[in-house]
Amino acid sequence: MPGRSAPCFTGILAALLAVPLTLPAVADPLSPVRTAELSARLYAAGVALADPVLILAAAKLRKTLDPVPTDRTADGASAVSGTPLDWHDMLAQAAPLAAGDAGLEGVIADVRAETGKGASSGPVYSIGTLRSGAVDIYPVVEFLGGDYAEVYVEPTGDTDLNLTVIDGMGRLICADTEVSPIAYCGWRPLDTGSFVLRVVNHGPLSTTYALMTN
């Protein structure tokens, strides 16, 4: 990409990072869980298009997060070690695509050097594994009444994950069944209570995934 200047990239990146401000006002559009989701979407698009600008935008968003691990596991599952997709991994993907472009290489160096100033707390995450066609069920996940609740799943590879949320009365609260590697659900419970989370792997291969909540 010869000839692309750093100011041009800065303008594009600023426009990309303004995208969350246009999301529906269902909750805080810049919440940690929403930020994780948006960064994953940008990263996936950047990898698919071999576009380092999109990948760098994803890395900058992901670096604002401070994920907190929890020992939460699905029914019958053992604890799995690991972390969600990391901004270091994203920059490693961007670096060869930006090779030879001094402006982009400078931005990569800047992102690496940025401190954690302004990092948001959470999301809380746990790591699970699912073979093709399998379901993980988390039967007791508590959310506070009146507060916006968020659940998000992202795999380590390219697959199709679905997510459903069911309340204590067995009622379906939210479902994300689109064909996509990632899935998100958000709702505002009237009362504090436990919810059942179901994660389904519709992809052809086994996958490790991160389950995030606020």
C-alpha angles and dihedrals in degrees: 000000000000118000097029109132129211092242089056091052091047090056093048092047092050090053092049093049090051091063095091090060089067096053118112113276094247091130135324101330088205095050115138092252093049089046090053090050094048093047090051091051092049091047093050091049091047093051092046092050096036086235114153092191092064092044091051091050088052092049093050091052094045091050091061090065127089104194116204118212121226133187092234112140136179121255110288093002128121124231113273124205123224144085137250119267107300132218089237089061090049093052090048088059093047097048100073091043090053095045112134095018105107093194095054093041088054091051090051089052090049092051091050091050097047114112124228092259110147095014111160123230121254152328099192110226143185130187124233139171129223131185119216111292094009129129130217116203123199102192103184117040112146126214128181121249114249094017121104109254123209134188125181135175129194128176130219091235142029108291141120115264123183126196132199131178123206126185129225091271092057094254121144108245102174140353133188106190100154117132098260139117090241133050133193135190128184131176142145113242115213093215136024110263149128122280132196116233120200122194118189127190109214093170124106095245139052115262143188113226142183120233111203131189135173 
